[in-house]
Amino acid sequence: MTFAIDAVAIGLAATVPLGLRGQYRLILGGWAIYFGSLLCFWISAGQSPAELPLFYVNAAKVAGGYTRAMSLN
């Protein structure tokens, strides 16, 4: 989950300079490659594309409970 958030944040940081130079096709191409690759790897792992949003919802729940679980003695 953290990697996905980091990848999107880096992608957004990379698109700002391109957007300022008006290179919108390059921005769209980069995002299409990112999300297309994500979908291809997801399918190649034997997962249904319809389950991808549910995966992120559940991953957020697991990550949200991490700090509380680690503070238990």
C-alpha positions as CSV (number, residue, x, y, z in Angstrom):
1,M,0.0,0.0,0.0
2,T,2.8,2.4,0.9
3,F,4.6,1.7,-2.4
4,A,1.4,2.6,-4.4
5,I,1.0,5.9,-2.5
6,D,4.7,6.7,-3.0
7,A,4.5,5.8,-6.7
8,V,1.5,8.1,-7.2
9,A,3.2,10.9,-5.3
10,I,6.4,10.6,-7.3
11,G,4.3,10.5,-10.5
12,L,2.5,13.7,-9.5
13,A,5.7,15.4,-8.7
14,A,7.1,14.4,-12.1
15,T,4.0,15.6,-14.0
16,V,4.1,19.2,-12.6
17,P,7.2,20.3,-14.6
18,L,5.8,18.5,-17.7
19,G,2.5,20.3,-17.3
20,L,4.2,23.7,-16.9
21,R,5.9,23.0,-20.3
22,G,2.6,22.0,-21.9
23,Q,3.6,18.4,-22.5
24,Y,0.2,16.9,-21.8
25,R,0.5,13.9,-24.1
26,L,3.7,12.8,-22.3
27,I,1.8,13.1,-19.0
28,L,-1.1,11.0,-20.2
29,G,1.3,8.4,-21.7
30,G,3.2,8.1,-18.4
31,W,0.0,7.6,-16.4
32,A,-1.4,5.2,-18.9
33,I,1.8,3.1,-18.7
34,Y,1.7,3.1,-14.9
35,F,-1.9,2.1,-14.6
36,G,-1.7,-0.3,-17.5
37,S,1.3,-2.0,-16.0
38,L,-0.5,-2.2,-12.6
39,L,-3.5,-3.9,-14.3
40,C,-1.4,-6.3,-16.3
41,F,0.6,-7.4,-13.2
42,W,-2.6,-7.7,-11.3
43,I,-4.2,-10.0,-13.9
44,S,-1.0,-12.0,-14.4
45,A,-1.1,-12.7,-10.6
46,G,-4.4,-14.4,-11.3
47,Q,-6.6,-11.7,-9.7
48,S,-9.8,-10.3,-11.1
49,P,-9.7,-6.6,-12.2
50,A,-13.0,-6.1,-10.3
51,E,-11.2,-6.9,-7.0
52,L,-8.5,-4.2,-7.3
53,P,-10.5,-1.5,-5.6
54,L,-11.4,-3.8,-2.8
55,F,-7.8,-4.8,-2.3
56,Y,-6.9,-1.1,-1.7
57,V,-9.8,-0.6,0.7
58,N,-8.7,-3.7,2.7
59,A,-5.0,-2.8,2.6
60,A,-5.8,0.7,4.0
61,K,-7.7,-1.0,6.9
62,V,-4.7,-3.2,7.6
63,A,-2.3,-0.4,7.4
64,G,-4.5,1.8,9.6
65,G,-4.4,-0.7,12.4
66,Y,-0.7,-1.2,12.3
67,T,0.3,1.5,14.8
68,R,-2.3,0.4,17.3
69,A,-1.3,-3.2,17.1
70,M,2.4,-2.4,17.5
71,S,1.7,-0.3,20.6
72,L,0.2,-3.3,22.5
73,N,2.5,-4.7,25.2
